[in-house]
Each structure stands twice: as C-alpha cells, then as structure tokens.
Amino acid sequence: MTSTASKAQLNILDLVPVADGGTAGEAISATVDIARHAEKWGYGRYWMAEHHNMRGVASSSTAVLIGHVADHTETIRVGAGGIMLPNHAPYVVAEQFGTLATMHPGRIDLGLGRAPGTDPFTTRALRRNEAAAMNFAGEVEELLGYLGEPDPDAKVRAVPGEGTNVPVWILGSSHGGAQVAAALGLPYSFASHFAPAALMSALEVYRSRFVPSTLPGGLDAPRTMAGMNVMVADTQAEAEHLYTSVLARFHSIVTGRRGGVTKPTGDIDSLLSQWSPAERQAVSDMTRVSLVGTPDSVREGLAGFVEATGVDEVVVTCGAYDPADRLKTYELLADAWL
C-alpha cells in the first residue's frame, strides 16, 4: 500500500436497506448494530442519506436516525451523507443539527446535496421549492450563518444551533456541487458509488477552483471524499454471489421497479444474462466504482483508487441482503485497511 493510500480515512455510508419481506424496524436495528461495530473497528464516520418513497430504504427521517445512532455509539462521527437541502428550510436544518451537535458535541457531520432524493411525485409532496435548488449556494451560506458564532443583533437565531459550527460537506455527482464546494471553501464528497461518470473531472473542478474560506467550517485547502460499493468475503466466489443483491437493486432502479433488497442468487454472469444489453450497460455504468472480492484484493483495489483520485477519505457502502454479511464485509475491510 502506498503512503498516500494508507492515510485515507475510511468511512461508512449506510443506506439503511430494507430486505425484501423485511421491515423498516429491522433495518434500523441492523444499522445501529453495524454502527456500534464500525466504531470498534476504527471507521471514522458513519453517514446516512435522505431518501423518500423507497420501500427498500428506511432513512427518510435522516436527522432522527442520526440521533438514534449517535445515542447508541460513543466516539464515531455520525452524520448525513446527506441532507437534500432544497427539501428543507435552512433554518430548520440548522436547528435539527444544532440540537444533534449539542447532544453529541464534536460527533455530528452535515453533508448537503441539492437533489430531491426521490421521484417527482414525492418531490411535490415534500413541497420542495425549485427556486431553492437553483440557489443552492445561497441556501448553504444561510445555513452556515445559523450554525456560526452567535450574533446578538440577528433577527433570527438558531437555538440550539448557533455556535455549534457543525462541519458541513457539500455532496455531488456532477460539476455543480464541486463548484459550490470550491467557491465556499468547504469539503467535497463525490457520489461515485452510484454516479461515477464525472468523478475525476469533478474532483479537478473542485481542486482547481477552491477558494480558502472564512465561513464557519470553511477550509484553508481542499478536502475530498469519494463513495464506493464494497463486498468482501473469504473467497472471490462468495463475494460475487453476495454482490448479486447489489446488482439486482441497481437493476430495479434502472427499470423503475424499486423494492426491498433481494436475496443473492447464483453468480454475476447468470444474473446479467437475464437483462437486456441496455440494462446491463446502465447497471455497469452506475456500479463502476465497486470492489468485490477477498480482503487482499479489495485492499489493493482501494489503494489504487485512493492513489488515482487523491481523495483524503473514502466512504464505503455494502448492500448485502443479510446484515451479517454487511458486518463481515466491514470487519474484513477494516482488518485489511485500518
């Protein structure tokens, strides 16, 4: 492993997957269990993401879930990867995460995205303001203002919130988020675990346009993170078998038939043979940044990814059907990397 790769922090993104035939309660219980183990194994951050109207994802009320996980852990940073800011008033987000940071000092992260995190029908049900999405940078600055140092003369103050300086990351899967993060001098995380096409160019945009910031939580130099799908097992064949659940889930997204996480079946080739060429290509494009294999092969792949991208942190996600297999993946990866 290179010295650069060995310095990259390893984090977890938990989508709180609901198994086919399972319940949201079971998914949340599994998330708490995995977070407690991840803390013991040395992972740096445990993030959850805002999604809505998805039967296979139980992280819709992300701030509530973050508080629940933080209550059941002690040292690991817990946060959002992320909150879809245009779905919410910045003031409300500041109050929510200010409260979380007050209850769990020094442990809360706030990643912000500008996508709706759902379908158009649910977007309307959320009463999302399209103008807010167009003014994402302004909304982020407003939120940072609420979390910064108290201003006694301010007409609107977030309590709890002000003075907490909750660390804010900008999330993205295109150049738009990279430009916002660079202009505001904030850390940037790229969603290469499902939209890897613009990974390298977005990182270059962010780094080349980065402006040191005096905003609350602003940086003197760029800091980057990238997402990755992982499945680690004792043998290559076992890892690939478990990974069929992940591929099936991406296929359900491509075909618009979203449901719970299905049991693994057969091997990758037999699964792919059931899909049309266009479907196979779409799934391949979405899952290009994935490592599937034994601890040694995944460690080598992760080191190569860090070396190629130059990211400071990697956030991994495992979509295995059985929580026990997710636990094993994260444990084997921690033993190999951390």
Secondary structure by P-SEA (a helix, b strand, c coil): cccccccbbbbbbbcccccccccaaaaaaaaaaaaaaaaaacccbbbbbbbcccccccccaaaaaaaaaaaacccccccccccccccccaaaaaaaaaaaaaaccccbbbbbbccccccaaaaaaacccaaaaaaaaaaaaaaaaaacccccccccccccccccccbbbbbbccaaaaaaaaaabbbbbbcccccccaaaaaaaaaaaaccccccccccccccccbbbbbbbcccaaaaaaaaaaaaaaaaaaaaccccccccccccaaaaaaaccaaaaaaaaaaacccccccaaaaaaaaaaaaaaacccbbbbbbbcccaaaaaaaaaaaaaacc
